[in-house]
């Protein structure tokens, strides 16, 4: 049985699949989603730091912030839906 799990872990087609329902692997998707959300928020923070102290932004910087906010919001909504199921 352990050999089967070892082979499965080595197979890229099974990466991210969970052989044990209810185990910690169920939360791996949540973890990666949270990392992506945090990455979006860090992009926003970085742009705000570049424009500090008065936060005057060019149109491209505003668009970048809006894109990152939209991305974080959609990822959060998807994450929330997954948790509520």
C-alpha positions in Angstrom: 0.0 0.0 0.0 2.8 2.4 0.9 4.4 1.7 -2.5 1.2 2.6 -4.3 1.2 6.0 -2.5 4.9 6.5 -3.3 4.3 5.9 -7.0 1.3 8.1 -7.0 3.3 10.9 -5.3 6.0 10.6 -8.0 3.5 10.8 -10.9 2.9 14.4 -11.9 -0.6 13.6 -13.1 -1.6 12.9 -9.5 0.1 15.9 -7.9 -2.5 17.7 -5.9 -4.9 14.8 -5.7 -5.6 13.5 -2.3 -5.5 9.7 -1.7 -6.9 10.2 1.9 -10.2 12.1 2.0 -10.5 14.3 5.1 -6.7 14.4 5.5 -4.5 17.5 5.5 -4.2 17.2 1.7 -7.8 18.5 1.4 -6.4 21.9 2.5 -3.6 22.0 0.0 -5.8 23.8 -2.6 -6.8 26.3 0.1 -3.2 26.9 0.9 -2.2 27.6 -2.7 -5.2 29.9 -3.2 -4.2 31.9 -0.1 -0.7 32.2 -1.4 -1.9 33.6 -4.6 -4.3 36.0 -2.8 -1.4 37.2 -0.6 0.7 37.6 -3.8 -2.0 39.9 -5.2 -2.1 42.0 -2.0 1.7 42.2 -2.0 1.6 43.6 -5.5 -0.7 46.3 -4.3 1.4 47.1 -1.3 4.5 47.4 -3.5 2.8 49.8 -5.9 1.6 51.9 -2.9 5.1 52.0 -1.5 6.5 53.2 -4.9 4.0 56.1 -4.8 4.6 57.0 -1.2 4.1 59.5 0.6 1.5 61.3 -1.6 0.3 58.2 -3.5 0.0 60.0 -6.8 -0.4 57.2 -9.4 -0.2 57.0 -13.1 -3.1 55.4 -15.0 -1.1 52.2 -15.5 -0.4 51.9 -11.8 -4.1 52.5 -11.0 -5.1 49.8 -13.5 -2.5 47.4 -12.0 -4.0 47.9 -8.5 -7.5 47.4 -9.8 -6.4 44.2 -11.6 -4.8 42.9 -8.5 -7.8 43.8 -6.3 -10.2 42.1 -8.8 -7.9 39.0 -8.9 -7.8 38.8 -5.1 -11.5 39.3 -4.8 -12.4 36.5 -7.3 -9.9 34.1 -5.6 -11.4 34.9 -2.2 -14.9 34.4 -3.5 -13.9 31.0 -5.0 -12.1 30.0 -1.8 -15.2 31.0 0.3 -17.5 28.9 -2.0 -15.2 25.9 -1.6 -15.2 26.2 2.2 -18.9 26.6 2.4 -19.6 23.4 0.5 
